[in-house]
Amino acid sequence: MRSEIILAGGCFWGVQEAFDNINGVLETEVGYIGGAQKNPTYEEVCSDTTGHAEAVRIQYDSDIISLCELLDIFFMIHDPTTLNKQGLDIGSQYRSAIFYQTPEERKIIRSKIKELTCYFINPILTEVKKGKIFWPAETYHQKHFKERKNRSCHQTELNKEHFLQRKLTPEQYWVMRGKGTEPPFSGDYIYTTDKGIYCCAACGQKLFHSDSKFRSGCGWPSFDEALPGSVVIRKDFSHFMIRDEVLCSRCGSHLGHLFTDGPTETSKRYCINSAALIFHKN
């Protein structure tokens, strides 16, 4: 089902970039919301006199990605504990805010903020308000980093690392962000046979269904197929080998490696660290 949420978390260029290409996100658009002035310009919003925030309107398929998962990404890529400030950008236009449409959405947002409070040293200051008129920004602001290839928002990446350092255990962070490998036969999910979904321990994205899991004897959980769009494969030349590294498509975290010696018709063996997974039993 097509749904919408509007998020403000500092400069809208970086926020839009973070949500573009997320599996389940259908469309993003940067603009202004939260103030009284009609049809504001970028220069007017930057004057910090309009009451508007730089924001991103996100259209998403709620059958693929939930509002909770979108909020996980949102709080991962910006600092919600600073008032009217993100990095070097200062002013109310850079405030942290979420604009919802329904009471159900408001309940989900409040619950998510309560859940994530423990991952931040200071209180979360994110505004939660009923969405008003969203004014699309000028054309030259849309897809700013995509139009300027080989550029990205350093601040959103820095915020993500700080968030994951607090959320993940030292072992998880070493495996997922440091590309480490847990010792064989040491992981929690090697012998798990329950029905359910294996998700990314960093961002919560669904990665593997239990039906694709098999016992390979290699010392790590093995799967013969990933859920559509959940992982990306990249060449890994470390340790004097050439391997196919498996990364979470949403947060870019290291999961393990892919081999083509699997026993099923796919011939695939996704060799995944238990530390990179969270299992949700059906």
C-alpha positions in Angstrom: 0.0 0.0 0.0 1.3 3.5 -0.9 1.9 5.6 2.2 3.6 8.9 3.0 5.6 10.4 5.8 7.5 13.7 6.0 10.8 13.9 7.8 13.0 16.8 8.7 16.5 16.2 10.0 18.8 19.0 8.9 19.9 19.8 5.4 17.3 18.0 3.1 20.0 17.1 0.6 21.5 14.5 2.8 18.2 13.2 4.2 16.9 12.6 0.7 20.1 10.9 -0.4 19.8 8.5 2.6 16.3 7.4 1.7 16.7 7.2 -2.1 17.3 3.6 -3.2 16.0 2.2 0.0 14.0 -1.0 -0.8 10.3 0.0 -0.5 10.8 3.7 -0.9 8.9 4.7 -4.1 9.6 8.4 -4.3 11.2 11.3 -2.4 10.9 15.0 -2.7 12.5 17.8 -0.8 10.6 20.8 0.4 9.5 23.0 3.3 6.9 22.4 6.0 5.9 23.6 9.5 5.7 27.4 9.0 2.9 29.8 8.0 4.4 31.4 4.9 2.9 30.3 1.6 5.1 29.1 -1.2 8.4 30.0 0.5 11.7 30.1 -1.4 15.0 28.5 -0.2 16.5 31.9 0.6 13.5 32.8 2.7 13.6 29.5 4.6 17.3 29.9 5.2 16.7 33.3 6.8 15.1 31.4 9.7 12.0 33.7 9.6 9.4 31.5 8.0 9.0 28.8 10.6 9.5 26.2 7.9 11.8 23.2 8.2 13.8 21.7 5.4 12.1 18.3 5.0 11.7 15.3 2.7 8.4 13.9 1.7 8.7 10.1 1.4 6.3 7.9 -0.6 6.7 4.3 0.4 5.2 0.8 0.0 4.1 -0.2 3.5 3.9 -3.8 2.3 7.7 -3.7 1.8 9.0 -1.3 4.4 7.1 -0.2 7.5 6.9 3.2 9.1 8.9 1.8 12.1 11.8 0.8 9.7 11.8 4.2 8.1 12.0 5.8 11.5 15.0 3.6 12.3 16.8 5.0 9.3 15.7 8.5 10.1 17.1 8.4 13.7 20.2 6.7 12.5 21.2 9.4 10.0 20.8 12.6 12.1 21.2 13.8 15.7 17.7 14.2 17.2 19.2 15.5 20.5 20.3 19.0 19.2 17.9 21.9 19.1 17.6 23.7 15.7 21.0 22.4 14.7 22.6 19.6 12.6 26.4 19.6 12.3 27.4 23.1 11.2 23.9 24.0 10.0 22.2 26.2 12.6 18.6 27.5 12.6 15.1 26.3 13.2 14.9 25.3 9.5 17.4 22.5 10.4 15.3 21.1 13.4 14.5 17.5 13.8 10.8 16.9 13.1 8.3 14.3 12.0 5.0 15.3 10.3 2.3 12.6 10.5 -1.2 12.2 9.0 -3.1 9.8 11.3 -3.4 9.1 15.0 -2.0 5.6 14.3 1.1 7.1 12.8 1.5 9.4 15.8 1.3 6.4 18.2 4.0 4.6 16.2 6.3 7.6 16.2 6.0 8.2 19.9 6.6 4.5 20.6 9.7 4.5 18.4 11.1 7.6 20.1 10.6 5.9 23.5 12.3 2.7 22.2 15.4 4.6 20.8 15.9 6.9 23.8 18.5 4.5 25.3 20.7 4.9 22.3 21.3 8.6 22.8 23.2 10.3 25.6 20.9 13.3 25.6 17.1 13.5 25.3 15.5 13.3 21.9 14.1 16.7 20.9 12.3 15.7 17.7 9.1 17.5 17.0 6.1 15.3 16.3 3.3 17.3 14.6 0.3 16.8 12.3 1.4 17.4 8.7 0.5 20.7 7.2 1.0 21.9 3.6 4.2 20.6 2.1 5.8 23.1 -0.3 8.1 21.4 -2.8 11.6 23.0 -3.0 13.0 24.5 -6.2 14.0 22.0 -8.9 17.7 22.5 -8.5 17.4 21.2 -4.9 15.8 17.9 -5.9 18.1 14.8 -6.0 21.0 17.2 -5.2 23.7 14.5 -4.6 22.4 12.2 -7.4 22.8 15.0 -9.9 26.3 15.7 -8.6 27.8 12.3 -9.0 30.5 11.0 -6.6 29.3 13.2 -3.7 27.5 12.3 -0.5 26.6 13.8 2.8 29.4 13.3 5.3 27.2 14.4 8.2 24.6 11.7 7.7 27.3 9.0 7.5 29.0 10.3 10.6 25.7 10.3 12.5 25.0 6.8 11.4 28.4 5.6 12.7 27.8 7.3 16.1 24.4 5.7 16.3 25.5 2.2 15.5 28.4 2.5 17.9 25.8 2.9 20.7 23.3 0.4 19.4 25.5 -2.5 18.5 27.6 -4.6 20.9 31.4 -4.4 20.4 31.3 -7.7 18.5 28.5 -6.7 16.3 30.1 -3.4 15.5 33.5 -5.1 14.7 31.7 -7.6 12.4 29.3 -5.3 10.7 31.2 -2.0 10.4 34.7 -3.3 10.7 34.2 -6.2 8.3 35.2 -8.8 10.9 34.4 -12.5 11.1 33.2 -14.3 14.2 35.0 -17.5 15.0 33.4 -20.6 13.4 30.7 -22.5 15.4 30.5 -19.6 17.9 27.4 -17.8 16.6 23.9 -17.9 18.1 22.1 -19.0 15.0 24.2 -21.9 13.6 21.7 -24.6 14.7 18.5 -22.5 14.8 15.7 -24.4 13.0 12.7 -22.3 14.1 10.5 -20.6 11.5 10.9 -16.9 11.1 12.8 -14.0 9.5 16.5 -13.1 9.9 17.0 -9.4 10.0 20.0 -7.0 9.9 21.2 -6.4 13.4 22.1 -2.8 12.5 19.0 -1.4 10.7 16.4 -4.2 11.1 15.9 -4.9 7.4 14.5 -8.4 6.6 17.3 -10.4 5.0 16.6 -14.1 4.9 13.6 -16.4 5.5 14.1 -19.4 7.7 13.0 -21.6 4.7 16.2 -20.7 2.9 18.5 -21.7 5.8 20.4 -25.0 5.6 23.1 -26.7 7.6 26.4 -26.4 5.6 28.9 -27.5 8.3 31.0 -24.4 7.5 30.6 -22.9 11.0 28.3 -20.0 10.2 24.6 -19.8 9.4 24.0 -20.5 5.7 21.2 -19.6 3.3 20.5 -20.4 -0.3 18.6 -17.2 -1.1 18.2 -13.7 0.2 14.9 -11.8 0.3 14.5 -9.6 -2.9 16.4 -6.3 -2.7 17.8 -7.0 0.8 21.5 -7.4 0.0 24.1 -6.2 -2.4 27.2 -8.1 -3.5 30.6 -6.5 -3.8 34.0 -7.9 -4.6 36.2 -8.3 -1.6 40.0 -8.5 -2.1 41.0 -8.7 1.5 43.2 -11.4 3.1 44.8 -12.2 -0.3 41.5 -13.7 -1.6 38.8 -12.7 -4.1 35.4 -13.2 -2.6 31.9 -11.8 -3.0 31.1 -9.8 0.1 27.4 -9.6 1.2 26.2 -6.2 2.5 22.8 -5.0 3.8 21.3 -2.9 1.0 19.8 -0.5 3.5 22.6 0.4 5.8 25.7 -1.0 4.0 26.7 -3.2 6.9 28.9 -6.2 6.3 27.0 -9.5 6.7 29.3 -12.2 5.4 30.2 -13.7 2.0 28.5 -15.5 -0.9 29.7 -18.7 -2.4 28.5 -20.8 -5.2 28.9 -24.3 -3.7 25.4 -24.5 -2.1 23.5 -27.9 -2.3 20.2 -26.5 -3.5 19.2 -25.6 -7.1 20.3 -22.0 -6.5 23.9 -23.2 -5.9 24.2 -20.2 -3.5 25.6 -20.3 0.0 25.2 -17.1 1.8 27.7 -17.5 4.7 26.5 -15.0 7.3 27.8 -14.0 10.7 25.3 -14.6 13.5 26.5 -11.3 15.0 25.1 -9.5 12.0 21.6 -11.0 12.4 18.6 -10.7 14.6 16.0 -13.5 14.4 12.3 -12.9 14.7 10.4 -16.1 15.3 7.0 -16.6 13.6 
